[in-house]
Amino acid sequence: MISPISKSVFCKVKLCISTYWRPTSCRRSMNCLRSLERRLRPGFPKGKQAFTNLTLYSSSKPFLFEEKNLCDGLLSSWICLWHAFQSRALMNVPPEEGQLLSIILKVMNAKRTIEVGVFTGYSLLATALALPEDAKITAIDISRECYEVGLPFIKEAGVEHKIDFIESDAVPALDKLVHEVTEDELFDFAFVDAEKSSYWEYHERLLKLVRVGGLICYDNTLWMGTVANPPQQDVPDFVNSVREAVLKFNKKLAGDTRVELSQVCIGDGLTICRRIA
Ligand SMILES: C[S@@+](CC[C@H](N)C(=O)[O-])C[C@H]1O[C@@H](n2cnc3c(N)ncnc32)[C@H](O)[C@@H]1O
């Protein structure tokens, strides 16, 4: 089991296996994970030594980890993986955002949540650790392979029983839930971090799935700050095309009277919507 100290430290560590959603690199990461685990498990001496005073970088600032905090193999494996993959670990939310989500979930006593866009499960694990034992998380991602990369850590943390993973394109999965979920099964909280150009489609469906008073949180709504600037030249095409999609979504959301919202300047921008109608 993950220890209490590790739980708090956990939120400062980004799950570091960045694979995007290419199966081959997924497999490479998984193999690496397994070999690292094999190396670190028996007592973890190598591991501990390796991350003494290791500086980890979130998207915005460095974190320094002291050896006394690195008290179990779970955390050790993660940090080691971060060390191995850091330049590609871009997809998961940064640690400070994981901590914010965790506090929100605890304050609102959330019991039923939904996550759209799981990747290797960093935000999912932060959520699962924040929720009570009898809570349920419905987690949707088009790639089970990515989810399974992070699954050993979820298991090790003893929270796998809270998660119902659905491998699917998010829109049809949400449509199915809209038909299945009854009034007394509505969700308290949703976290959305999948296809940016589909955010509005997710929004329409989540408004039927999240109870009045519940929260729907959208990640990447500042899209590296590009939404405040004209389109950039000399950047990959997807940067500008996602910028367009996020701008459109933000504008529609700002005019949506069914929610009140707050755009939080954390990570890549987090918009918190509270359903009011
Ligand atoms: C940014 S990552 C999620 C990171 C995760 N929330 C975290 O913080 O660790 C985006 C994920 O969305 C998934 N995704 C992309 N398009 C999707 C779609 N149409 N339906 C479901 N999942 C999708 C990808 O497979 C990827 O794992």
The ligand as an SDF file (V2000), in Angstrom:
LIG
                    3D

 27 29  0  0  0  0  0  0  0  0999 V2000
   -3.9290   14.8170  -21.9580 C   0  0  0  0  0  0  0  0  0  0  0  0
   -4.1770   13.0910  -21.8860 S   0  0  0  0  0  0  0  0  0  0  0  0
   -4.9940   12.8700  -20.3360 C   0  0  0  0  0  0  0  0  0  0  0  0
   -4.0800   13.0790  -19.1700 C   0  0  0  0  0  0  0  0  0  0  0  0
   -4.6770   12.7040  -17.8330 C   0  0  0  0  0  0  0  0  0  0  0  0
   -5.8930   13.4240  -17.5700 N   0  0  0  0  0  0  0  0  0  0  0  0
   -3.6860   12.9870  -16.7340 C   0  0  0  0  0  0  0  0  0  0  0  0
   -3.6640   14.1000  -16.2190 O   0  0  0  0  0  0  0  0  0  0  0  0
   -2.9040   12.0900  -16.4100 O   0  0  0  0  0  0  0  0  0  0  0  0
   -5.4370   12.9010  -23.0890 C   0  0  0  0  0  0  0  0  0  0  0  0
   -6.0160   11.5030  -23.1880 C   0  0  0  0  0  0  0  0  0  0  0  0
   -7.2210   11.6140  -23.9460 O   0  0  0  0  0  0  0  0  0  0  0  0
   -7.3790   10.4580  -24.7050 C   0  0  0  0  0  0  0  0  0  0  0  0
   -8.2470   10.7520  -25.8440 N   0  0  0  0  0  0  0  0  0  0  0  0
   -7.9680   11.5050  -26.9350 C   0  0  0  0  0  0  0  0  0  0  0  0
   -9.0260   11.5490  -27.7500 N   0  0  0  0  0  0  0  0  0  0  0  0
  -10.0000   10.8180  -27.1470 C   0  0  0  0  0  0  0  0  0  0  0  0
  -11.3190   10.4950  -27.5120 C   0  0  0  0  0  0  0  0  0  0  0  0
  -11.8520   10.9330  -28.6350 N   0  0  0  0  0  0  0  0  0  0  0  0
  -12.0380    9.7190  -26.6680 N   0  0  0  0  0  0  0  0  0  0  0  0
  -11.4930    9.2740  -25.5060 C   0  0  0  0  0  0  0  0  0  0  0  0
  -10.2420    9.5540  -25.1190 N   0  0  0  0  0  0  0  0  0  0  0  0
   -9.5030   10.3100  -25.9240 C   0  0  0  0  0  0  0  0  0  0  0  0
   -5.9720   10.0720  -25.1320 C   0  0  0  0  0  0  0  0  0  0  0  0
   -5.9230    8.6760  -25.4190 O   0  0  0  0  0  0  0  0  0  0  0  0
   -5.1560   10.5050  -23.9300 C   0  0  0  0  0  0  0  0  0  0  0  0
   -4.9020    9.3870  -23.1170 O   0  0  0  0  0  0  0  0  0  0  0  0
  1  2  1  0
  2  3  1  0
  2 10  1  0
  3  4  1  0
  4  5  1  0
  5  6  1  0
  5  7  1  0
  7  8  2  0
  7  9  1  0
 10 11  1  0
 11 12  1  0
 11 26  1  0
 12 13  1  0
 13 14  1  0
 13 24  1  0
 14 15  1  0
 14 23  1  0
 15 16  2  0
 16 17  1  0
 17 18  1  0
 17 23  2  0
 18 19  1  0
 18 20  2  0
 20 21  1  0
 21 22  2  0
 22 23  1  0
 24 25  1  0
 24 26  1  0
 26 27  1  0
M  CHG  2   2   1   9  -1
M  END
$$$$
